[in-house]
Structure formats: C-alpha cells, structure tokens
Amino acid sequence: MTDDTFDSGFPLATSSWDAAEYAAIQRVVDSGRFTMGPLVAQFERDFASAFGAGFGVMVNSGSSANLLAIAAAVLDDRVDLQAGDEVLVPAVSWATTYYPLQQYGLIPSFVDIDVDTLNLDLSLAEAAITPRTKAIFAVNLLGNPNDFAALTALAERHGLLLLEDNCESLGAKDDGRFAGTVGAMGTFSAFFSHHISTMEGGMILTDDEATAQMLISLRAHGWTRGLPEKNAVHDKSGDEWDDLFRFVLPGYNVRPLEMSGAIGIEQIQKVPQLIAGRRENAVYWTERFADLDSVRIQREQGESSWFGFSLVLEGALAGRRKEVVQAFAAEGIESRPIVAGNFTKNPVMKYLDAKVPAELPAADKIHEDGLFVGNHHFPVHAGIDRVYDVVAKLS
C-alpha cells in the first residue's frame, strides 16, 4: 500500500493482511477444527521465539492477557502479592490495565507520566512507593518503550514485581531488550488496529515455565488439561479420563480461536517489515513537525514501534482540542484521545479502591490537550502532510 490507498483522508488504522492470512483462514475452515488447537500452540512458539522469550500463552484479547497476568501473580505462592497490596500504575493508560487489579483486591497507585515520553515518570514512581507497594505495572504507551534500565533498577532497588502492559508497543526495543520481555510477564494485543492482527487476540510472554503453566490453566477454566503429567500447578492423577475435568485454579474461559492462531502464524513473520515501515514514517513525522511550537510530539525512548502519532496542543492551540478535532474530521483525518487521558477523571473510578495523588499535571495536560492520529506499516507521507497542514493553519 501507499498514500494512494487514502483517497480523501487519513484513517486511524489499516489492515496488515494479504493473501496469506485469508489462505490460513480457509485452511482452518477446511479442517473443521475451530477451537484452540495446534495452530494456536505453533503461534505461541513462534511469537515467543520472535521476541526472545521462553514461553507464550495466547488468549482472546490483550485485556484478557492483563487479567491472566495479574491472576497468575496473585495466585503464585512464590510471589509476594495479595489483596490490599499497592501496585504502581501510570495515570494514562487503557481501562483494562487497571480493572484486573481491582478484581483481585489490589490497590492501583496512580503515578503521573512524563509529558514527553507519555510513560511512567520514574522519579515520581519511586516517591510513591510505600511499605504496601509490591509491584509496578508499567505501560509502554503508543509504541514507546519505557527506560528499561532505569525501570528494572527501580524495581530491583525496592524488591518490586515488574509487569508490562505492552499491548500498544509490539516490536519496540530499549536497552537491547524487546518491550514485553523485561518484566516477569508482558502482555500483547492483536486487535485490528494494533501492529499485528488476529481479528481478536492477546499474548502473554514469560521466561518462567511455572508461570506459563499457571497461565495455561487459568486460560481454560483452571483445569489441568493441557498441562504435562508433572507440572508446577497440580500434578495429574494419572487417570486420563479423570484428569479431563480436574479443576485446580479459579480460572476463566479466555481461549483464542484456532483461526486466530493460524492468522498469527502468518502475521508474526511480517513483524520486522511492519515495524520498519512504521519507524520510517516516524522519521518523516518528527522532521515535519520539528518547526511547530504549537504541538508537542512524543519523544522516542529507545526504538519505538510507533503505534500512532500523538500531539499535545500548546501555545496558540492550547485549550482548542475540540476545534482541532473538528478540523481534522473535515479533512478526513481520524483522531482519538491519547488512550483514556487521565484515567482518574473517568466516572468508573467510584468503583475502584485506588490511591490518586492530589495533582497529576502531566496526565491532566494529556486529558485536555492530547490526541493522536494513525500510523501505518506503509509510507504515509502525504497523510502526515495533511495533518501538518491542518495544525499549521490553526496555529
């Protein structure tokens, strides 16, 4: 694809499929095996190998990946994490970064972000640590990885469990490490608008085999089916028939479809070129917007995989987001808030037992003046020019 794909606008997302994905779907249809099976297992192996992780466990969404990661951490006797403990989280992220914490009795401790990188402000995170703080659930936002050397040093200094919500940043790297492989577990999404798409789908990566086995059990009802005879969750009885329905963990049914696994096998092969295309567009984006003082664009940490292109309105455009959004729409440019803005401003907070600082100035700035437009895996220089022209005209 090229800019010519867009006749009269600049969409937020486009498909990364070609004939290979449709052929994979047809093979599944022809096989008659639609429930999770060998193709999901192959995709898990391929995905883990692509990012240098020991184990991958596929689920039906990135949100479910977050849920299972938190569940596995709380239920693991080796991990010091239980109801009432605090978990540091950035104030800007998607809803399902936070909900699993509430669902397991953990207390999200909101920390402001760095307005440039859009990721957790690590100095504020350290200041927020209390004796009840047991973990950090870091988020790599809009393709941008955290400063992994500083993040891991912070976790080690205070004995904190480190988890990564990497649903928006597949393929990003920092400090020689892929995002989503730095913590004890890292979560990914394969929703349509993300770097790869399996229609719906998510993945959890870990280097710990016992953790992977817990995730496998939690994914499907908390039973032992799918686990080896000897495993870290609960050894089987040896009676094959009896072991079909032996429930050992309070699990879920968040299994993916075999079709999603088949698509994923094709998609994961394309990751290097998909990320390279997005990064090339980002070079043009940063050069194009370098002369505008009315917007702040995301500062890259390490090697971003550039999920999208964010703009934080400043100077002449501060307080005029609605006007910018309307001008974008008139030119066919799709835009969205930066994830959920300052999440603590959402009405759902009344249901969350959370710690919220008196002030979150950077998150507030994103909430009022932040938005993002799409990036794609093929050249979109003309689309970027269209965005620039609208912003420059309003400035």
C-alpha positions as CSV (number, residue, x, y, z in Angstrom):
1,M,0.0,0.0,0.0
2,T,0.9,3.7,-0.4
3,D,-0.6,7.1,0.3
4,D,-2.8,6.5,-2.7
5,T,-4.7,4.0,-0.6
6,F,-6.3,7.0,1.1
7,D,-8.5,8.8,-1.4
8,S,-9.7,11.6,0.9
9,G,-8.4,11.3,4.3
10,F,-6.0,9.7,6.8
11,P,-7.5,6.7,8.8
12,L,-6.5,5.6,12.2
13,A,-5.7,2.0,11.2
14,T,-5.5,-0.2,8.2
15,S,-5.2,-4.0,7.6
16,S,-1.8,-5.7,7.6
17,W,-3.2,-8.8,5.9
18,D,-2.7,-10.1,2.5
19,A,-3.5,-13.4,0.7
20,A,-1.5,-15.4,3.3
21,E,-3.9,-14.6,6.1
22,Y,-7.0,-15.4,4.0
23,A,-5.5,-18.7,2.9
24,A,-4.7,-19.5,6.6
25,I,-8.4,-18.8,7.5
26,Q,-9.6,-21.1,4.7
27,R,-7.3,-23.9,5.8
28,V,-8.9,-23.8,9.3
29,V,-12.4,-23.7,7.7
30,D,-11.4,-26.8,5.6
31,S,-10.0,-28.6,8.6
32,G,-13.2,-28.3,10.7
33,R,-11.1,-27.6,13.8
34,F,-12.2,-24.2,15.1
35,T,-11.5,-24.4,18.8
36,M,-8.0,-23.7,20.2
37,G,-5.6,-26.4,18.9
38,P,-2.2,-27.0,17.3
39,L,-2.1,-23.8,15.3
40,V,-2.6,-21.7,18.4
41,A,0.3,-23.7,20.0
42,Q,2.5,-23.0,17.0
43,F,1.7,-19.3,17.1
44,E,2.7,-19.2,20.8
45,R,6.0,-20.8,20.0
46,D,6.7,-18.5,17.0
47,F,5.7,-15.4,19.0
48,A,7.9,-16.2,21.9
49,S,10.8,-17.0,19.6
50,A,10.4,-13.8,17.7
51,F,10.9,-11.7,20.8
52,G,13.4,-14.0,22.6
53,A,11.1,-15.1,25.4
54,G,10.8,-18.6,26.9
55,F,7.0,-19.1,26.7
56,G,4.0,-17.5,25.1
57,V,0.4,-18.1,26.1
58,M,-2.3,-16.9,23.7
59,V,-5.7,-15.6,24.9
60,N,-8.7,-13.9,23.2
61,S,-7.6,-10.3,23.8
62,G,-5.0,-8.0,25.3
63,S,-7.4,-7.2,28.1
64,S,-7.6,-10.9,29.0
65,A,-3.9,-11.1,28.8
66,N,-3.7,-8.4,31.5
67,L,-6.3,-10.2,33.6
68,L,-4.4,-13.5,33.5
69,A,-1.1,-11.9,34.2
70,I,-2.5,-10.3,37.4
71,A,-4.3,-13.5,38.3
72,A,-1.1,-15.6,37.9
73,A,0.9,-13.2,40.0
74,V,-1.6,-13.1,42.9
75,L,-2.2,-16.9,42.9
76,D,1.5,-17.8,42.7
77,D,2.8,-18.8,46.1
78,R,6.3,-17.7,45.1
79,V,5.2,-14.1,44.5
80,D,4.6,-11.6,47.4
81,L,1.4,-10.1,46.1
82,Q,-2.0,-10.3,47.6
83,A,-5.2,-8.3,48.2
84,G,-4.6,-5.0,49.9
85,D,-1.1,-4.5,48.3
86,E,-0.4,-1.5,46.2
87,V,0.6,-1.6,42.5
88,L,2.2,1.4,40.8
89,V,0.4,2.3,37.5
90,P,0.7,5.3,35.2
91,A,-2.2,7.7,35.2
92,V,-2.6,7.4,31.4
93,S,-3.5,4.0,30.1
94,W,-6.3,1.8,28.9
95,A,-9.1,0.8,31.3
96,T,-8.1,-2.9,31.4
97,T,-4.7,-2.0,32.8
98,Y,-6.5,-1.1,36.0
99,Y,-9.5,-3.3,36.2
100,P,-7.7,-6.7,37.0
101,L,-6.0,-5.0,39.9
102,Q,-9.4,-4.1,41.4
103,Q,-10.8,-7.5,40.6
104,Y,-8.0,-9.1,42.7
105,G,-8.2,-6.7,45.6
106,L,-5.1,-4.9,44.7
107,I,-4.9,-1.1,45.0
108,P,-3.8,0.8,41.9
109,S,-1.5,3.6,43.0
110,F,-1.6,6.2,40.2
111,V,1.5,8.0,39.2
112,D,1.9,10.8,36.8
113,I,3.5,10.4,33.4
114,D,6.3,12.1,31.6
115,V,4.6,14.5,29.3
116,D,7.2,13.9,26.6
117,T,7.5,10.1,26.5
118,L,3.9,9.6,27.8
119,N,5.2,6.8,30.0
120,L,5.5,6.5,33.8
121,D,7.5,9.2,35.4
122,L,10.0,7.0,37.3
123,S,11.1,9.7,39.8
124,L,7.5,10.2,40.8
125,A,7.0,6.4,40.9
126,E,9.9,6.0,43.3
127,A,8.5,8.8,45.5
128,A,5.1,7.0,45.6
129,I,6.5,3.7,47.0
130,T,5.2,2.8,50.5
131,P,5.7,-0.3,52.6
132,R,2.5,-1.7,51.0
133,T,3.8,-1.3,47.4
134,K,4.6,-4.7,46.0
135,A,4.6,-4.3,42.2
136,I,4.8,-2.0,39.2
137,F,2.5,-2.5,36.2
138,A,4.4,-0.4,33.6
139,V,2.8,0.5,30.3
140,N,4.6,1.1,27.1
141,L,2.4,3.7,25.5
142,L,1.7,4.3,21.8
143,G,4.7,2.1,20.8
144,N,7.2,3.9,23.1
145,P,9.1,1.6,25.5
146,N,10.0,2.7,29.0
147,D,13.6,3.3,30.0
148,F,14.1,-0.3,30.8
149,A,17.5,0.1,32.6
150,A,16.0,2.7,35.0
151,L,12.7,0.8,35.3
152,T,14.3,-2.5,36.2
153,A,16.8,-0.8,38.6
154,L,13.8,0.8,40.4
155,A,12.0,-2.5,40.7
156,E,15.1,-4.3,42.0
157,R,16.0,-1.5,44.4
158,H,12.7,-1.8,46.2
159,G,12.1,-5.5,45.6
160,L,9.0,-4.9,43.4
161,L,7.5,-7.3,41.0
162,L,7.6,-5.8,37.5
163,L,4.9,-6.5,34.9
164,E,4.5,-4.9,31.5
165,D,1.3,-3.9,29.6
166,N,2.8,-3.9,26.1
167,C,-0.5,-4.1,24.2
168,E,0.4,-0.9,22.2
169,S,4.1,-1.5,21.7
170,L,4.8,-4.8,20.0
171,G,8.3,-4.7,18.4
172,A,9.6,-1.8,20.4
173,K,13.1,-2.1,22.0
174,D,15.1,-0.3,24.6
175,D,18.4,-1.2,26.2
176,G,18.7,-4.1,23.8
177,R,15.5,-5.7,25.0
178,F,12.1,-6.1,23.4
179,A,9.2,-4.4,25.2
180,G,7.1,-7.0,26.8
181,T,10.0,-9.2,27.8
182,V,11.6,-7.1,30.6
183,G,9.1,-7.9,33.5
184,A,8.1,-11.2,34.9
185,M,5.2,-11.1,32.4
186,G,4.5,-8.9,29.4
187,T,1.1,-8.6,27.7
188,F,0.3,-8.0,24.0
189,S,-2.8,-7.3,21.9
190,A,-3.5,-8.4,18.3
191,F,-6.7,-6.4,17.8
192,F,-7.3,-4.9,14.4
193,S,-5.8,-1.5,15.0
194,H,-2.6,-2.9,16.5
195,H,0.8,-3.8,15.0
196,I,-0.4,-7.2,14.1
197,S,-4.0,-8.5,14.0
198,T,-5.5,-11.9,14.6
199,M,-9.0,-10.4,14.5
200,E,-9.1,-10.6,18.3
201,G,-6.3,-11.9,20.3
202,G,-3.7,-11.4,23.0
203,M,-0.5,-13.0,24.3
204,I,1.4,-13.2,27.5
205,L,5.2,-13.7,27.4
206,T,7.3,-15.0,30.3
207,D,10.6,-16.8,30.8
208,D,9.3,-18.8,33.7
209,E,7.9,-22.2,32.9
210,A,5.8,-22.5,36.1
211,T,4.2,-19.1,35.3
212,A,3.4,-20.3,31.8
213,Q,1.8,-23.4,33.2
214,M,-0.4,-21.3,35.5
215,L,-1.5,-19.1,32.6
216,I,-2.4,-22.2,30.6
217,S,-4.6,-23.5,33.4
218,L,-6.1,-20.1,34.1
219,R,-6.9,-19.6,30.4
220,A,-9.2,-22.6,30.3
221,H,-11.3,-23.0,33.4
222,G,-8.4,-23.5,35.8
223,W,-8.2,-27.2,34.9
224,T,-5.1,-29.4,34.4
225,R,-5.9,-30.4,30.9
226,G,-3.2,-29.2,28.6
227,L,-0.5,-29.4,31.3
228,P,2.2,-32.1,31.4
229,E,1.8,-35.0,33.9
230,K,4.3,-33.4,36.2
231,N,3.8,-29.6,36.4
232,A,4.1,-26.7,38.7
233,V,0.4,-26.1,39.1
234,H,-1.0,-29.5,40.2
235,D,0.3,-32.9,39.1
236,K,-2.2,-35.1,37.3
237,S,-3.7,-38.2,38.9
238,G,-2.5,-40.5,36.1
239,D,-6.1,-41.4,35.2
240,E,-6.5,-39.8,31.8
241,W,-10.3,-39.8,31.9
242,D,-10.4,-38.4,35.4
243,D,-7.9,-35.7,34.5
244,L,-10.1,-34.2,31.8
245,F,-12.1,-32.3,34.4
246,R,-9.8,-31.7,37.3
247,F,-10.1,-28.0,38.4
248,V,-7.2,-26.6,40.5
249,L,-7.2,-22.8,39.9
250,P,-10.1,-20.2,39.8
251,G,-9.7,-19.7,36.1
252,Y,-11.7,-18.3,33.2
253,N,-12.5,-19.2,29.6
254,V,-10.5,-16.8,27.6
255,R,-9.2,-19.2,25.0
256,P,-8.5,-17.9,21.5
257,L,-9.9,-19.5,18.3
258,E,-7.8,-21.8,16.1
259,M,-8.4,-19.3,13.3
260,S,-6.7,-16.6,15.2
261,G,-3.7,-18.8,15.8
262,A,-3.5,-19.6,12.1
263,I,-3.6,-15.8,11.2
264,G,-1.0,-15.1,13.9
265,I,1.5,-17.6,12.3
266,E,1.4,-15.5,9.1
267,Q,1.4,-12.1,10.9
268,I,4.4,-12.8,13.1
269,Q,6.6,-13.4,10.1
270,K,5.8,-9.9,8.9
271,V,6.7,-8.1,12.1
272,P,10.2,-6.8,11.0
273,Q,8.8,-5.2,7.9
274,L,5.7,-3.9,9.6
275,I,7.7,-2.2,12.3
276,A,10.3,-0.9,9.8
277,G,7.5,0.8,7.8
278,R,6.1,2.5,10.9
279,R,9.5,3.7,12.0
280,E,10.2,5.1,8.6
281,N,7.0,7.1,8.8
282,A,8.0,8.3,12.2
283,V,11.3,9.8,10.8
284,Y,9.2,11.9,8.4
285,W,6.7,12.8,11.2
286,T,9.3,14.1,13.6
287,E,11.1,16.0,10.9
288,R,7.8,17.5,9.6
289,F,6.7,18.7,13.0
290,A,10.1,19.9,14.2
291,D,9.3,23.6,13.4
292,L,5.9,23.8,15.1
293,D,5.8,25.2,18.7
294,S,2.0,24.7,18.9
295,V,2.3,21.0,19.4
296,R,4.5,18.7,21.5
297,I,5.1,15.3,19.8
298,Q,6.1,12.1,21.6
299,R,9.8,11.8,22.4
300,E,11.1,8.4,21.4
301,Q,12.7,6.3,24.1
302,G,15.0,3.6,22.6
303,E,13.4,2.2,19.4
304,S,9.6,2.9,19.4
305,S,7.3,0.8,17.2
306,W,5.2,4.0,16.8
307,F,1.6,2.7,17.3
308,G,0.4,6.2,16.4
309,F,1.4,9.8,16.3
310,S,0.5,11.9,19.3
311,L,0.1,15.6,19.6
312,V,-0.2,17.6,22.8
313,L,-1.5,21.1,22.0
314,E,0.5,24.0,23.4
315,G,0.9,27.8,22.8
316,A,-1.7,29.1,20.3
317,L,-3.5,25.7,20.3
318,A,-3.7,25.0,24.0
319,G,-7.4,24.5,25.0
320,R,-8.5,24.2,21.4
321,R,-8.6,20.4,21.1
322,K,-12.3,20.3,20.0
323,E,-11.5,22.8,17.2
324,V,-8.5,20.7,16.1
325,V,-10.6,17.5,16.1
326,Q,-13.3,19.2,14.0
327,A,-10.7,20.5,11.5
328,F,-9.2,17.0,11.3
329,A,-12.6,15.5,10.6
330,A,-13.3,18.0,7.9
331,E,-10.1,16.7,6.1
332,G,-10.9,13.1,6.7
333,I,-8.3,12.7,9.4
334,E,-9.4,10.3,12.1
335,S,-8.2,11.1,15.6
336,R,-8.6,9.8,19.2
337,P,-7.7,10.9,22.7
338,I,-4.4,9.7,23.9
339,V,-5.6,6.3,25.2
340,A,-8.0,7.4,28.0
341,G,-6.3,10.6,29.0
342,N,-6.0,11.0,32.8
343,F,-7.9,7.8,33.7
344,T,-8.7,9.0,37.2
345,K,-11.1,11.5,35.7
346,N,-13.4,8.7,34.5
347,P,-16.7,8.1,36.4
348,V,-15.7,4.4,36.8
349,M,-13.2,5.5,39.5
350,K,-16.0,5.3,42.1
351,Y,-15.8,1.6,41.8
352,L,-12.0,1.4,42.2
353,D,-10.2,1.3,45.6
354,A,-7.3,3.4,44.4
355,K,-4.6,5.9,45.5
356,V,-4.8,9.1,43.5
357,P,-2.3,11.9,44.1
358,A,-3.7,15.4,44.7
359,E,-2.2,16.5,41.4
360,L,-1.5,14.8,38.2
361,P,-0.5,17.8,36.0
362,A,1.1,15.9,33.1
363,A,-1.9,13.5,32.8
364,D,-4.3,16.4,33.1
365,K,-2.5,18.1,30.2
366,I,-2.9,15.0,28.1
367,H,-6.5,14.7,29.1
368,E,-7.3,18.3,28.0
369,D,-4.9,18.9,25.1
370,G,-3.8,15.4,23.9
371,L,-4.9,13.5,20.8
372,F,-3.3,11.1,18.3
373,V,-3.6,10.2,14.7
374,G,-2.8,6.9,13.0
375,N,0.4,5.4,11.8
376,H,0.7,2.6,9.2
377,H,3.1,0.0,8.0
378,F,3.5,1.5,4.5
379,P,4.5,5.1,3.5
380,V,2.0,7.7,4.6
381,H,4.0,10.9,4.0
382,A,1.0,12.6,2.2
383,G,-1.2,11.8,5.2
384,I,1.3,13.3,7.6
385,D,1.5,16.4,5.4
386,R,-2.3,16.6,5.6
387,V,-2.2,16.5,9.4
388,Y,0.6,19.1,9.4
389,D,-1.2,21.5,7.1
390,V,-4.3,21.5,9.4
391,V,-2.3,22.1,12.5
392,A,-0.1,24.8,11.0
393,K,-3.2,26.6,9.6
394,L,-4.8,26.7,13.0
395,S,-1.7,27.7,14.9
